[in-house]
């Protein structure tokens, strides 16, 4: 993903004159003269399209560059009410939030130890974290924005009861490859999981991989810990190698001994 992100940043440098463009950790940053806050855009969607269409990278980049350039031309980069249907919640590592200003200054809430819930605006040719400045422009309270984002996510689920693919006591939460981990934020998903899996223990090593097993099955919990560690290291969109116990109040970190992870 880094190679794609660096090419995206390089093309932006030639299209947005006078801006300082950089890439790091899946995010392109565009610092504009006279702007109090830099513009940041994730490359997740670009990379996903590239993986699906590896021969069309130049066309994909051209579309995203054009979209971001148009946003810059219409600064001060406001998010409008018309874009609220594209507002979605994402689960991220706490490392995404950098109080020193080097990382995305996203509106966020704590989810559990090491995890946050942030808001993104997912447009056809760009995806970016919603910032406090953009929230102010919308004139909506943070609670209202999170409520809208959760409603948008819920609408992405197929109608009817929530069911999870299950094999030998292992349950997987799937949606679209981008917002799979976000499913844990929906009350009806959590209720359905608790009904099908006794005292679930959850792993979310990447945004597209969420797996649960019963906390009563220690062998499966150990296997889940190994899977989470391995997939976290290999993932393009990693979140955390840790396991979490699902409780009515939310996610609680589960301590799994290193020896348990390494057992055959």
Secondary structure as UniProt FT lines:
FT   HELIX           2..15
FT   TURN            17..18
FT   STRAND          20..24
FT   TURN            25..26
FT   STRAND          27..31
FT   TURN            33..34
FT   STRAND          39..42
FT   HELIX           44..52
FT   HELIX           54..56
FT   HELIX           57..73
FT   HELIX           81..86
FT   STRAND          87..93
FT   HELIX           94..96
FT   TURN            99..100
FT   STRAND          108..112
FT   TURN            113..114
FT   STRAND          115..123
FT   TURN            124..125
FT   STRAND          126..129
FT   HELIX           132..138
FT   HELIX           142..155
FT   STRAND          165..167
FT   TURN            168..169
FT   STRAND          170..173
FT   HELIX           181..185
FT   HELIX           187..196
FT   TURN            198..199
FT   STRAND          200..206
FT   TURN            207..208
FT   STRAND          209..214
FT   TURN            215..216
FT   HELIX           218..234
FT   TURN            236..237
FT   STRAND          243..247
FT   TURN            248..249
FT   STRAND          250..254
FT   HELIX           258..262
//
